[in-house]
Amino acid sequence: MSVNSSIREARISKGLTIKEVSEATGIPFRTLQNYELGLRELSLENAYKLSKFYKLSIERLCFAKKQ
């Protein structure tokens, strides 16, 4: 699973919209959208913010594999 798919799956599993995640993390909506679409590479700073928000390790968030 790619990083963009993992980020999207984490959001969907929590039943959240991109807008809700954006507001909660302070990451701009368009940036999150571009991460999920694979149009932008995830920065370390935002990986940290998302991992804290989802309560997942960065490794789990970014390198999750489908079971």
PDB file with SEQRES, HELIX, SHEET and CRYST1 records, atoms N, CA, C and O in Angstrom:
SEQRES   1 A   67  MET SER VAL ASN SER SER ILE ARG GLU ALA ARG ILE SER          
SEQRES   2 A   67  LYS GLY LEU THR ILE LYS GLU VAL SER GLU ALA THR GLY          
SEQRES   3 A   67  ILE PRO PHE ARG THR LEU GLN ASN TYR GLU LEU GLY LEU          
SEQRES   4 A   67  ARG GLU LEU SER LEU GLU ASN ALA TYR LYS LEU SER LYS          
SEQRES   5 A   67  PHE TYR LYS LEU SER ILE GLU ARG LEU CYS PHE ALA LYS          
SEQRES   6 A   67  LYS GLN                                                      
HELIX    1 AA1 VAL A    3  SER A   13  1                                  11    
HELIX    2 AA2 ILE A   18  THR A   25  1                                   8    
HELIX    3 AA3 PHE A   29  LEU A   37  1                                   9    
HELIX    4 AA4 LEU A   44  TYR A   54  1                                  11    
HELIX    5 AA5 ILE A   58  PHE A   63  1                                   6    
CRYST1    1.000    1.000    1.000  90.00  90.00  90.00 P 1           1          
ATOM      1  N   MET A   1       0.855  -1.172   0.000  1.00  0.00           N  
ATOM      2  CA  MET A   1       0.000   0.000   0.000  1.00  0.00           C  
ATOM      3  C   MET A   1       0.903   1.238   0.000  1.00  0.00           C  
ATOM      4  O   MET A   1       1.890   1.289   0.735  1.00  0.00           O  
ATOM      5  N   SER A   2       0.574   2.205  -0.801  1.00  0.00           N  
ATOM      6  CA  SER A   2       1.375   3.415  -0.879  1.00  0.00           C  
ATOM      7  C   SER A   2       1.056   4.358   0.281  1.00  0.00           C  
ATOM      8  O   SER A   2       0.055   4.191   0.977  1.00  0.00           O  
ATOM      9  N   VAL A   3       1.916   5.338   0.472  1.00  0.00           N  
ATOM     10  CA  VAL A   3       1.713   6.308   1.551  1.00  0.00           C  
ATOM     11  C   VAL A   3       0.375   7.021   1.372  1.00  0.00           C  
ATOM     12  O   VAL A   3      -0.372   7.189   2.336  1.00  0.00           O  
ATOM     13  N   ASN A   4       0.071   7.441   0.145  1.00  0.00           N  
ATOM     14  CA  ASN A   4      -1.181   8.161  -0.067  1.00  0.00           C  
ATOM     15  C   ASN A   4      -2.390   7.280   0.259  1.00  0.00           C  
ATOM     16  O   ASN A   4      -3.372   7.766   0.820  1.00  0.00           O  
ATOM     17  N   SER A   5      -2.327   5.999  -0.084  1.00  0.00           N  
ATOM     18  CA  SER A   5      -3.421   5.085   0.251  1.00  0.00           C  
ATOM     19  C   SER A   5      -3.540   4.886   1.754  1.00  0.00           C  
ATOM     20  O   SER A   5      -4.645   4.816   2.291  1.00  0.00           O  
ATOM     21  N   SER A   6      -2.400   4.796   2.434  1.00  0.00           N  
ATOM     22  CA  SER A   6      -2.407   4.612   3.886  1.00  0.00           C  
ATOM     23  C   SER A   6      -3.024   5.807   4.602  1.00  0.00           C  
ATOM     24  O   SER A   6      -3.794   5.651   5.550  1.00  0.00           O  
ATOM     25  N   ILE A   7      -2.677   6.998   4.136  1.00  0.00           N  
ATOM     26  CA  ILE A   7      -3.226   8.210   4.750  1.00  0.00           C  
ATOM     27  C   ILE A   7      -4.733   8.269   4.532  1.00  0.00           C  
ATOM     28  O   ILE A   7      -5.491   8.603   5.443  1.00  0.00           O  
ATOM     29  N   ARG A   8      -5.151   7.944   3.327  1.00  0.00           N  
ATOM     30  CA  ARG A   8      -6.582   7.954   3.013  1.00  0.00           C  
ATOM     31  C   ARG A   8      -7.320   6.901   3.840  1.00  0.00           C  
ATOM     32  O   ARG A   8      -8.381   7.181   4.397  1.00  0.00           O  
ATOM     33  N   GLU A   9      -6.768   5.706   3.919  1.00  0.00           N  
ATOM     34  CA  GLU A   9      -7.396   4.626   4.695  1.00  0.00           C  
ATOM     35  C   GLU A   9      -7.531   4.997   6.172  1.00  0.00           C  
ATOM     36  O   GLU A   9      -8.554   4.713   6.794  1.00  0.00           O  
ATOM     37  N   ALA A  10      -6.504   5.629   6.729  1.00  0.00           N  
ATOM     38  CA  ALA A  10      -6.561   6.043   8.136  1.00  0.00           C  
ATOM     39  C   ALA A  10      -7.706   7.029   8.344  1.00  0.00           C  
ATOM     40  O   ALA A  10      -8.439   6.938   9.329  1.00  0.00           O  
ATOM     41  N   ARG A  11      -7.856   7.963   7.422  1.00  0.00           N  
ATOM     42  CA  ARG A  11      -8.927   8.963   7.528  1.00  0.00           C  
ATOM     43  C   ARG A  11     -10.300   8.316   7.398  1.00  0.00           C  
ATOM     44  O   ARG A  11     -11.198   8.578   8.198  1.00  0.00           O  
ATOM     45  N   ILE A  12     -10.452   7.480   6.393  1.00  0.00           N  
ATOM     46  CA  ILE A  12     -11.745   6.837   6.150  1.00  0.00           C  
ATOM     47  C   ILE A  12     -12.127   5.910   7.297  1.00  0.00           C  
ATOM     48  O   ILE A  12     -13.297   5.832   7.674  1.00  0.00           O  
ATOM     49  N   SER A  13     -11.138   5.205   7.855  1.00  0.00           N  
ATOM     50  CA  SER A  13     -11.433   4.282   8.959  1.00  0.00           C  
ATOM     51  C   SER A  13     -11.979   5.004  10.187  1.00  0.00           C  
ATOM     52  O   SER A  13     -12.681   4.412  11.007  1.00  0.00           O  
ATOM     53  N   LYS A  14     -11.648   6.288  10.305  1.00  0.00           N  
ATOM     54  CA  LYS A  14     -12.150   7.096  11.429  1.00  0.00           C  
ATOM     55  C   LYS A  14     -13.445   7.811  11.060  1.00  0.00           C  
ATOM     56  O   LYS A  14     -14.046   8.478  11.902  1.00  0.00           O  
ATOM     57  N   GLY A  15     -13.878   7.677   9.807  1.00  0.00           N  
ATOM     58  CA  GLY A  15     -15.114   8.306   9.364  1.00  0.00           C  
ATOM     59  C   GLY A  15     -14.999   9.826   9.247  1.00  0.00           C  
ATOM     60  O   GLY A  15     -15.961  10.551   9.502  1.00  0.00           O  
ATOM     61  N   LEU A  16     -13.818  10.298   8.862  1.00  0.00           N  
ATOM     62  CA  LEU A  16     -13.568  11.737   8.801  1.00  0.00           C  
ATOM     63  C   LEU A  16     -13.436  12.227   7.365  1.00  0.00           C  
ATOM     64  O   LEU A  16     -13.100  11.466   6.458  1.00  0.00           O  
ATOM     65  N   THR A  17     -13.707  13.509   7.182  1.00  0.00           N  
ATOM     66  CA  THR A  17     -13.481  14.150   5.893  1.00  0.00           C  
ATOM     67  C   THR A  17     -12.092  14.781   5.900  1.00  0.00           C  
ATOM     68  O   THR A  17     -11.475  14.950   6.951  1.00  0.00           O  
ATOM     69  N   ILE A  18     -11.619  15.122   4.714  1.00  0.00           N  
ATOM     70  CA  ILE A  18     -10.331  15.813   4.627  1.00  0.00           C  
ATOM     71  C   ILE A  18     -10.420  17.140   5.366  1.00  0.00           C  
ATOM     72  O   ILE A  18      -9.467  17.540   6.034  1.00  0.00           O  
ATOM     73  N   LYS A  19     -11.542  17.819   5.255  1.00  0.00           N  
ATOM     74  CA  LYS A  19     -11.724  19.108   5.928  1.00  0.00           C  
ATOM     75  C   LYS A  19     -11.597  18.958   7.447  1.00  0.00           C  
ATOM     76  O   LYS A  19     -10.964  19.788   8.101  1.00  0.00           O  
ATOM     77  N   GLU A  20     -12.189  17.918   8.003  1.00  0.00           N  
ATOM     78  CA  GLU A  20     -12.110  17.698   9.449  1.00  0.00           C  
ATOM     79  C   GLU A  20     -10.674  17.434   9.895  1.00  0.00           C  
ATOM     80  O   GLU A  20     -10.234  17.946  10.924  1.00  0.00           O  
ATOM     81  N   VAL A  21      -9.953  16.641   9.122  1.00  0.00           N  
ATOM     82  CA  VAL A  21      -8.557  16.349   9.460  1.00  0.00           C  
ATOM     83  C   VAL A  21      -7.724  17.623   9.333  1.00  0.00           C  
ATOM     84  O   VAL A  21      -6.858  17.891  10.164  1.00  0.00           O  
ATOM     85  N   SER A  22      -7.988  18.393   8.304  1.00  0.00           N  
ATOM     86  CA  SER A  22      -7.278  19.656   8.098  1.00  0.00           C  
ATOM     87  C   SER A  22      -7.461  20.594   9.287  1.00  0.00           C  
ATOM     88  O   SER A  22      -6.493  21.160   9.795  1.00  0.00           O  
ATOM     89  N   GLU A  23      -8.688  20.752   9.719  1.00  0.00           N  
ATOM     90  CA  GLU A  23      -8.979  21.638  10.848  1.00  0.00           C  
ATOM     91  C   GLU A  23      -8.347  21.142  12.142  1.00  0.00           C  
ATOM     92  O   GLU A  23      -7.881  21.943  12.953  1.00  0.00           O  
ATOM     93  N   ALA A  24      -8.328  19.838  12.339  1.00  0.00           N  
ATOM     94  CA  ALA A  24      -7.794  19.265  13.579  1.00  0.00           C  
ATOM     95  C   ALA A  24      -6.270  19.292  13.632  1.00  0.00           C  
ATOM     96  O   ALA A  24      -5.689  19.415  14.709  1.00  0.00           O  
ATOM     97  N   THR A  25      -5.625  19.178  12.479  1.00  0.00           N  
ATOM     98  CA  THR A  25      -4.163  19.084  12.456  1.00  0.00           C  
ATOM     99  C   THR A  25      -3.464  20.384  12.066  1.00  0.00           C  
ATOM    100  O   THR A  25      -2.274  20.559  12.330  1.00  0.00           O  
ATOM    101  N   GLY A  26      -4.204  21.290  11.441  1.00  0.00           N  
ATOM    102  CA  GLY A  26      -3.589  22.527  10.957  1.00  0.00           C  
ATOM    103  C   GLY A  26      -2.886  22.359   9.619  1.00  0.00           C  
ATOM    104  O   GLY A  26      -2.211  23.276   9.150  1.00  0.00           O  
ATOM    105  N   ILE A  27      -3.041  21.198   9.003  1.00  0.00           N  
ATOM    106  CA  ILE A  27      -2.474  20.960   7.676  1.00  0.00           C  
ATOM    107  C   ILE A  27      -3.499  21.460   6.661  1.00  0.00           C  
ATOM    108  O   ILE A  27      -4.666  21.077   6.731  1.00  0.00           O  
ATOM    109  N   PRO A  28      -3.087  22.299   5.729  1.00  0.00           N  
ATOM    110  CA  PRO A  28      -4.049  22.828   4.755  1.00  0.00           C  
ATOM    111  C   PRO A  28      -4.810  21.734   3.998  1.00  0.00           C  
ATOM    112  O   PRO A  28      -4.262  20.684   3.663  1.00  0.00           O  
ATOM    113  N   PHE A  29      -6.075  22.015   3.745  1.00  0.00           N  
ATOM    114  CA  PHE A  29      -6.951  21.074   3.047  1.00  0.00           C  
ATOM    115  C   PHE A  29      -6.325  20.588   1.747  1.00  0.00           C  
ATOM    116  O   PHE A  29      -6.252  19.384   1.504  1.00  0.00           O  
ATOM    117  N   ARG A  30      -5.876  21.515   0.914  1.00  0.00           N  
ATOM    118  CA  ARG A  30      -5.326  21.177  -0.396  1.00  0.00           C  
ATOM    119  C   ARG A  30      -4.075  20.293  -0.258  1.00  0.00           C  
ATOM    120  O   ARG A  30      -3.848  19.404  -1.079  1.00  0.00           O  
ATOM    121  N   THR A  31      -3.274  20.538   0.773  1.00  0.00           N  
ATOM    122  CA  THR A  31      -2.088  19.715   1.009  1.00  0.00           C  
ATOM    123  C   THR A  31      -2.497  18.283   1.327  1.00  0.00           C  
ATOM    124  O   THR A  31      -1.931  17.341   0.773  1.00  0.00           O  
ATOM    125  N   LEU A  32      -3.471  18.110   2.210  1.00  0.00           N  
ATOM    126  CA  LEU A  32      -3.949  16.765   2.540  1.00  0.00           C  
ATOM    127  C   LEU A  32      -4.535  16.080   1.312  1.00  0.00           C  
ATOM    128  O   LEU A  32      -4.301  14.895   1.073  1.00  0.00           O  
ATOM    129  N   GLN A  33      -5.286  16.829   0.553  1.00  0.00           N  
ATOM    130  CA  GLN A  33      -5.877  16.272  -0.663  1.00  0.00           C  
ATOM    131  C   GLN A  33      -4.788  15.807  -1.634  1.00  0.00           C  
ATOM    132  O   GLN A  33      -4.891  14.733  -2.227  1.00  0.00           O  
ATOM    133  N   ASN A  34      -3.759  16.615  -1.787  1.00  0.00           N  
ATOM    134  CA  ASN A  34      -2.652  16.244  -2.676  1.00  0.00           C  
ATOM    135  C   ASN A  34      -1.883  15.033  -2.163  1.00  0.00           C  
ATOM    136  O   ASN A  34      -1.420  14.218  -2.961  1.00  0.00           O  
ATOM    137  N   TYR A  35      -1.737  14.897  -0.843  1.00  0.00           N  
ATOM    138  CA  TYR A  35      -1.107  13.698  -0.279  1.00  0.00           C  
ATOM    139  C   TYR A  35      -1.919  12.467  -0.664  1.00  0.00           C  
ATOM    140  O   TYR A  35      -1.363  11.470  -1.125  1.00  0.00           O  
ATOM    141  N   GLU A  36      -3.222  12.539  -0.474  1.00  0.00           N  
ATOM    142  CA  GLU A  36      -4.079  11.393  -0.757  1.00  0.00           C  
ATOM    143  C   GLU A  36      -4.112  11.046  -2.244  1.00  0.00           C  
ATOM    144  O   GLU A  36      -4.252   9.877  -2.603  1.00  0.00           O  
ATOM    145  N   LEU A  37      -3.987  12.038  -3.096  1.00  0.00           N  
ATOM    146  CA  LEU A  37      -3.994  11.805  -4.542  1.00  0.00           C  
ATOM    147  C   LEU A  37      -2.619  11.408  -5.073  1.00  0.00           C  
ATOM    148  O   LEU A  37      -2.480  11.055  -6.244  1.00  0.00           O  
ATOM    149  N   GLY A  38      -1.616  11.464  -4.220  1.00  0.00           N  
ATOM    150  CA  GLY A  38      -0.264  11.126  -4.624  1.00  0.00           C  
ATOM    151  C   GLY A  38       0.411  12.216  -5.443  1.00  0.00           C  
ATOM    152  O   GLY A  38       1.380  11.950  -6.154  1.00  0.00           O  
ATOM    153  N   LEU A  39      -0.096  13.441  -5.347  1.00  0.00           N  
ATOM    154  CA  LEU A  39       0.458  14.558  -6.092  1.00  0.00           C  
ATOM    155  C   LEU A  39       1.525  15.318  -5.319  1.00  0.00           C  
ATOM    156  O   LEU A  39       2.210  16.182  -5.868  1.00  0.00           O  
ATOM    157  N   ARG A  40       1.658  14.990  -4.048  1.00  0.00           N  
ATOM    158  CA  ARG A  40       2.628  15.669  -3.195  1.00  0.00           C  
ATOM    159  C   ARG A  40       3.225  14.650  -2.241  1.00  0.00           C  
ATOM    160  O   ARG A  40       2.532  13.752  -1.764  1.00  0.00           O  
ATOM    161  N   GLU A  41       4.503  14.793  -1.969  1.00  0.00           N  
ATOM    162  CA  GLU A  41       5.193  13.899  -1.047  1.00  0.00           C  
ATOM    163  C   GLU A  41       4.946  14.366   0.390  1.00  0.00           C  
ATOM    164  O   GLU A  41       5.010  15.559   0.686  1.00  0.00           O  
ATOM    165  N   LEU A  42       4.669  13.425   1.262  1.00  0.00           N  
ATOM    166  CA  LEU A  42       4.397  13.718   2.671  1.00  0.00           C  
ATOM    167  C   LEU A  42       5.655  14.219   3.363  1.00  0.00           C  
ATOM    168  O   LEU A  42       6.695  13.560   3.337  1.00  0.00           O  
ATOM    169  N   SER A  43       5.551  15.395   3.985  1.00  0.00           N  
ATOM    170  CA  SER A  43       6.691  15.929   4.736  1.00  0.00           C  
ATOM    171  C   SER A  43       6.786  15.231   6.084  1.00  0.00           C  
ATOM    172  O   SER A  43       5.792  14.713   6.593  1.00  0.00           O  
ATOM    173  N   LEU A  44       7.965  15.219   6.650  1.00  0.00           N  
ATOM    174  CA  LEU A  44       8.167  14.597   7.955  1.00  0.00           C  
ATOM    175  C   LEU A  44       7.328  15.300   9.021  1.00  0.00           C  
ATOM    176  O   LEU A  44       6.740  14.649   9.884  1.00  0.00           O  
ATOM    177  N   GLU A  45       7.277  16.619   8.958  1.00  0.00           N  
ATOM    178  CA  GLU A  45       6.484  17.392   9.922  1.00  0.00           C  
ATOM    179  C   GLU A  45       5.009  16.997   9.864  1.00  0.00           C  
ATOM    180  O   GLU A  45       4.381  16.803  10.904  1.00  0.00           O  
ATOM    181  N   ASN A  46       4.460  16.877   8.673  1.00  0.00           N  
ATOM    182  CA  ASN A  46       3.048  16.513   8.552  1.00  0.00           C  
ATOM    183  C   ASN A  46       2.808  15.036   8.839  1.00  0.00           C  
ATOM    184  O   ASN A  46       1.734  14.665   9.313  1.00  0.00           O  
ATOM    185  N   ALA A  47       3.791  14.195   8.560  1.00  0.00           N  
ATOM    186  CA  ALA A  47       3.671  12.786   8.938  1.00  0.00           C  
ATOM    187  C   ALA A  47       3.555  12.674  10.457  1.00  0.00           C  
ATOM    188  O   ALA A  47       2.774  11.875  10.975  1.00  0.00           O  
ATOM    189  N   TYR A  48       4.340  13.480  11.159  1.00  0.00           N  
ATOM    190  CA  TYR A  48       4.287  13.496  12.622  1.00  0.00           C  
ATOM    191  C   TYR A  48       2.911  13.962  13.105  1.00  0.00           C  
ATOM    192  O   TYR A  48       2.314  13.340  13.984  1.00  0.00           O  
ATOM    193  N   LYS A  49       2.413  15.056  12.527  1.00  0.00           N  
ATOM    194  CA  LYS A  49       1.099  15.581  12.924  1.00  0.00           C  
ATOM    195  C   LYS A  49       0.003  14.545  12.690  1.00  0.00           C  
ATOM    196  O   LYS A  49      -0.856  14.333  13.546  1.00  0.00           O  
ATOM    197  N   LEU A  50       0.042  13.906  11.532  1.00  0.00           N  
ATOM    198  CA  LEU A  50      -0.984  12.907  11.220  1.00  0.00           C  
ATOM    199  C   LEU A  50      -0.861  11.675  12.106  1.00  0.00           C  
ATOM    200  O   LEU A  50      -1.872  11.110  12.525  1.00  0.00           O  
ATOM    201  N   SER A  51       0.358  11.255  12.394  1.00  0.00           N  
ATOM    202  CA  SER A  51       0.526  10.081  13.259  1.00  0.00           C  
ATOM    203  C   SER A  51       0.005  10.358  14.664  1.00  0.00           C  
ATOM    204  O   SER A  51      -0.601   9.485  15.286  1.00  0.00           O  
ATOM    205  N   LYS A  52       0.236  11.561  15.163  1.00  0.00           N  
ATOM    206  CA  LYS A  52      -0.302  11.927  16.483  1.00  0.00           C  
ATOM    207  C   LYS A  52      -1.821  11.995  16.442  1.00  0.00           C  
ATOM    208  O   LYS A  52      -2.493  11.516  17.355  1.00  0.00           O  
ATOM    209  N   PHE A  53      -2.360  12.589  15.390  1.00  0.00           N  
ATOM    210  CA  PHE A  53      -3.807  12.726  15.263  1.00  0.00           C  
ATOM    211  C   PHE A  53      -4.500  11.369  15.201  1.00  0.00           C  
ATOM    212  O   PHE A  53      -5.502  11.145  15.880  1.00  0.00           O  
ATOM    213  N   TYR A  54      -3.963  10.469  14.384  1.00  0.00           N  
ATOM    214  CA  TYR A  54      -4.570   9.141  14.233  1.00  0.00           C  
ATOM    215  C   TYR A  54      -4.129   8.154  15.305  1.00  0.00           C  
ATOM    216  O   TYR A  54      -4.636   7.034  15.374  1.00  0.00           O  
ATOM    217  N   LYS A  55      -3.176   8.576  16.146  1.00  0.00           N  
ATOM    218  CA  LYS A  55      -2.636   7.713  17.196  1.00  0.00           C  
ATOM    219  C   LYS A  55      -2.030   6.442  16.606  1.00  0.00           C  
ATOM    220  O   LYS A  55      -2.275   5.328  17.068  1.00  0.00           O  
ATOM    221  N   LEU A  56      -1.223   6.665  15.556  1.00  0.00           N  
ATOM    222  CA  LEU A  56      -0.497   5.589  14.892  1.00  0.00           C  
ATOM    223  C   LEU A  56       0.969   5.984  14.811  1.00  0.00           C  
ATOM    224  O   LEU A  56       1.294   7.171  14.781  1.00  0.00           O  
ATOM    225  N   SER A  57       1.842   5.009  14.776  1.00  0.00           N  
ATOM    226  CA  SER A  57       3.254   5.332  14.555  1.00  0.00           C  
ATOM    227  C   SER A  57       3.408   5.827  13.119  1.00  0.00           C  
ATOM    228  O   SER A  57       2.580   5.526  12.259  1.00  0.00           O  
ATOM    229  N   ILE A  58       4.460   6.581  12.868  1.00  0.00           N  
ATOM    230  CA  ILE A  58       4.720   7.051  11.509  1.00  0.00           C  
ATOM    231  C   ILE A  58       4.900   5.851  10.582  1.00  0.00           C  
ATOM    232  O   ILE A  58       4.425   5.866   9.446  1.00  0.00           O  
ATOM    233  N   GLU A  59       5.576   4.827  11.057  1.00  0.00           N  
ATOM    234  CA  GLU A  59       5.777   3.628  10.252  1.00  0.00           C  
ATOM    235  C   GLU A  59       4.442   2.997   9.869  1.00  0.00           C  
ATOM    236  O   GLU A  59       4.236   2.616   8.716  1.00  0.00           O  
ATOM    237  N   ARG A  60       3.555   2.893  10.821  1.00  0.00           N  
ATOM    238  CA  ARG A  60       2.234   2.290  10.570  1.00  0.00           C  
ATOM    239  C   ARG A  60       1.421   3.162   9.619  1.00  0.00           C  
ATOM    240  O   ARG A  60       0.754   2.654   8.717  1.00  0.00           O  
ATOM    241  N   LEU A  61       1.480   4.470   9.823  1.00  0.00           N  
ATOM    242  CA  LEU A  61       0.729   5.390   8.974  1.00  0.00           C  
ATOM    243  C   LEU A  61       1.251   5.388   7.543  1.00  0.00           C  
ATOM    244  O   LEU A  61       0.472   5.343   6.590  1.00  0.00           O  
ATOM    245  N   CYS A  62       2.553   5.435   7.399  1.00  0.00           N  
ATOM    246  CA  CYS A  62       3.148   5.595   6.071  1.00  0.00           C  
ATOM    247  C   CYS A  62       3.460   4.302   5.347  1.00  0.00           C  
ATOM    248  O   CYS A  62       3.556   4.288   4.119  1.00  0.00           O  
ATOM    249  N   PHE A  63       3.617   3.229   6.079  1.00  0.00           N  
ATOM    250  CA  PHE A  63       4.034   1.991   5.431  1.00  0.00           C  
ATOM    251  C   PHE A  63       3.107   0.828   5.726  1.00  0.00           C  
ATOM    252  O   PHE A  63       3.524  -0.329   5.679  1.00  0.00           O  
ATOM    253  N   ALA A  64       1.849   1.128   6.031  1.00  0.00           N  
ATOM    254  CA  ALA A  64       0.875   0.072   6.331  1.00  0.00           C  
ATOM    255  C   ALA A  64       0.681  -0.809   5.106  1.00  0.00           C  
ATOM    256  O   ALA A  64       0.711  -0.341   3.968  1.00  0.00           O  
ATOM    257  N   LYS A  65       0.482  -2.084   5.363  1.00  0.00           N  
ATOM    258  CA  LYS A  65       0.220  -3.034   4.288  1.00  0.00           C  
ATOM    259  C   LYS A  65      -1.158  -3.626   4.493  1.00  0.00           C  
ATOM    260  O   LYS A  65      -1.588  -3.864   5.621  1.00  0.00           O  
ATOM    261  N   LYS A  66      -1.844  -3.861   3.386  1.00  0.00           N  
ATOM    262  CA  LYS A  66      -3.145  -4.510   3.480  1.00  0.00           C  
ATOM    263  C   LYS A  66      -2.971  -5.929   3.971  1.00  0.00           C  
ATOM    264  O   LYS A  66      -2.043  -6.634   3.575  1.00  0.00           O  
ATOM    265  N   GLN A  67      -3.868  -6.333   4.831  1.00  0.00           N  
ATOM    266  CA  GLN A  67      -3.785  -7.677   5.407  1.00  0.00           C  
ATOM    267  C   GLN A  67      -4.655  -8.626   4.653  1.00  0.00           C  
ATOM    268  O   GLN A  67      -4.717  -9.808   4.991  1.00  0.00           O  
TER     269      GLN A  67                                                      
END                                                                             
